[in-house]
């Protein structure tokens, strides 16, 4: 339960990757 572990560089890369997959799903629904 350490906030530093959540802010680690290992958790930062996965965050942008998930955001990239979210817009992809929206584009597929619009298509």
N, CA, C and O atoms as CSV, one atom per row, in Angstrom:
chain,resi,resn,atom,element,x,y,z
A,1,UNK,N,N,0.858,-1.201,0.000
A,1,UNK,CA,C,0.000,0.000,0.000
A,1,UNK,C,C,0.888,1.242,0.000
A,1,UNK,O,O,0.704,2.147,0.815
A,2,UNK,N,N,1.835,1.277,-0.905
A,2,UNK,CA,C,2.754,2.447,-0.952
A,2,UNK,C,C,2.476,3.256,-2.230
A,2,UNK,O,O,2.514,2.701,-3.328
A,3,UNK,N,N,2.205,4.530,-2.097
A,3,UNK,CA,C,1.929,5.384,-3.280
A,3,UNK,C,C,3.143,5.449,-4.203
A,3,UNK,O,O,3.007,5.655,-5.409
A,4,UNK,N,N,4.317,5.275,-3.630
A,4,UNK,CA,C,5.550,5.334,-4.454
A,4,UNK,C,C,5.577,4.143,-5.424
A,4,UNK,O,O,6.049,4.275,-6.553
A,5,UNK,N,N,5.085,3.015,-4.998
A,5,UNK,CA,C,5.096,1.814,-5.882
A,5,UNK,C,C,4.161,2.065,-7.066
A,5,UNK,O,O,4.449,1.633,-8.182
A,6,UNK,N,N,3.057,2.752,-6.837
A,6,UNK,CA,C,2.112,3.027,-7.952
A,6,UNK,C,C,2.700,4.081,-8.892
A,6,UNK,O,O,2.365,4.122,-10.076
A,7,UNK,N,N,3.559,4.913,-8.366
A,7,UNK,CA,C,4.119,6.020,-9.212
A,7,UNK,C,C,5.433,5.521,-9.822
A,7,UNK,O,O,6.131,6.303,-10.467
A,8,UNK,N,N,5.775,4.302,-9.648
A,8,UNK,CA,C,7.087,3.781,-10.171
A,8,UNK,C,C,7.078,3.854,-11.706
A,8,UNK,O,O,6.011,3.913,-12.317
A,9,UNK,N,N,8.229,3.851,-12.309
A,9,UNK,CA,C,8.337,3.906,-13.787
A,9,UNK,C,C,7.694,2.680,-14.427
A,9,UNK,O,O,7.290,2.705,-15.589
A,10,UNK,N,N,7.610,1.605,-13.639
A,10,UNK,CA,C,7.021,0.360,-14.230
A,10,UNK,C,C,5.506,0.548,-14.418
A,10,UNK,O,O,4.913,-0.029,-15.329
A,11,UNK,N,N,4.903,1.341,-13.568
A,11,UNK,CA,C,3.437,1.549,-13.685
A,11,UNK,C,C,3.151,2.680,-14.678
A,11,UNK,O,O,2.042,2.788,-15.202
A,12,UNK,N,N,4.145,3.507,-14.928
A,12,UNK,CA,C,3.909,4.651,-15.852
A,12,UNK,C,C,3.769,4.179,-17.314
A,12,UNK,O,O,2.854,4.631,-18.002
A,13,UNK,N,N,4.622,3.309,-17.798
A,13,UNK,CA,C,4.533,2.844,-19.194
A,13,UNK,C,C,3.193,2.151,-19.495
A,13,UNK,O,O,2.597,2.405,-20.541
A,14,UNK,N,N,2.724,1.300,-18.616
A,14,UNK,CA,C,1.454,0.596,-18.858
A,14,UNK,C,C,0.280,1.585,-18.943
A,14,UNK,O,O,-0.711,1.320,-19.622
A,15,UNK,N,N,0.397,2.694,-18.268
A,15,UNK,CA,C,-0.720,3.678,-18.309
A,15,UNK,C,C,-0.923,4.221,-19.731
A,15,UNK,O,O,-2.047,4.190,-20.233
A,16,UNK,N,N,0.120,4.710,-20.385
A,16,UNK,CA,C,-0.007,5.242,-21.759
A,16,UNK,C,C,-0.446,4.161,-22.737
A,16,UNK,O,O,-1.148,4.440,-23.710
A,17,UNK,N,N,-0.039,2.959,-22.480
A,17,UNK,CA,C,-0.407,1.850,-23.390
A,17,UNK,C,C,-1.921,1.610,-23.312
A,17,UNK,O,O,-2.568,1.354,-24.327
A,18,UNK,N,N,-2.466,1.695,-22.119
A,18,UNK,CA,C,-3.928,1.468,-21.961
A,18,UNK,C,C,-4.685,2.621,-22.644
A,18,UNK,O,O,-5.729,2.401,-23.258
A,19,UNK,N,N,-4.164,3.823,-22.535
A,19,UNK,CA,C,-4.845,5.001,-23.142
A,19,UNK,C,C,-4.805,4.847,-24.669
A,19,UNK,O,O,-5.726,5.280,-25.362
A,20,UNK,N,N,-3.770,4.247,-25.172
A,20,UNK,CA,C,-3.681,4.072,-26.644
A,20,UNK,C,C,-4.696,3.028,-27.095
A,20,UNK,O,O,-5.191,3.077,-28.221
A,21,UNK,N,N,-5.001,2.088,-26.212
A,21,UNK,CA,C,-5.956,1.010,-26.599
A,21,UNK,C,C,-7.392,1.524,-26.443
A,21,UNK,O,O,-8.304,1.018,-27.097
A,22,UNK,N,N,-7.591,2.496,-25.608
A,22,UNK,CA,C,-8.961,3.033,-25.399
A,22,UNK,C,C,-9.428,3.761,-26.671
A,22,UNK,O,O,-10.541,3.521,-27.139
A,23,UNK,N,N,-8.590,4.646,-27.234
A,23,UNK,CA,C,-8.977,5.373,-28.462
A,23,UNK,C,C,-9.161,4.413,-29.631
A,23,UNK,O,O,-9.981,4.649,-30.519
A,24,UNK,N,N,-8.403,3.347,-29.621
A,24,UNK,CA,C,-8.518,2.358,-30.715
A,24,UNK,C,C,-9.913,1.715,-30.698
A,24,UNK,O,O,-10.515,1.482,-31.746
A,25,UNK,N,N,-10.403,1.439,-29.505
A,25,UNK,CA,C,-11.727,0.804,-29.380
A,25,UNK,C,C,-12.799,1.792,-29.849
A,25,UNK,O,O,-13.765,1.396,-30.502
A,26,UNK,N,N,-12.634,3.064,-29.520
A,26,UNK,CA,C,-13.618,4.084,-29.941
A,26,UNK,C,C,-13.621,4.210,-31.462
A,26,UNK,O,O,-14.675,4.362,-32.079
A,27,UNK,N,N,-12.451,4.147,-32.048
A,27,UNK,CA,C,-12.368,4.288,-33.528
A,27,UNK,C,C,-13.035,3.072,-34.187
A,27,UNK,O,O,-13.652,3.189,-35.245
A,28,UNK,N,N,-12.905,1.945,-33.564
A,28,UNK,CA,C,-13.494,0.702,-34.173
A,28,UNK,C,C,-15.020,0.783,-34.069
A,28,UNK,O,O,-15.734,0.322,-34.959
A,29,UNK,N,N,-15.500,1.360,-33.001
A,29,UNK,CA,C,-16.977,1.451,-32.848
A,29,UNK,C,C,-17.523,2.464,-33.866
A,29,UNK,O,O,-18.607,2.275,-34.420
A,30,UNK,N,N,-16.762,3.533,-34.103
A,30,UNK,CA,C,-17.213,4.565,-35.067
A,30,UNK,C,C,-17.175,3.983,-36.487
A,30,UNK,O,O,-17.952,4.378,-37.356
A,31,UNK,N,N,-16.272,3.054,-36.693
A,31,UNK,CA,C,-16.148,2.462,-38.045
A,31,UNK,C,C,-17.342,1.553,-38.235
A,31,UNK,O,O,-17.483,0.931,-39.288
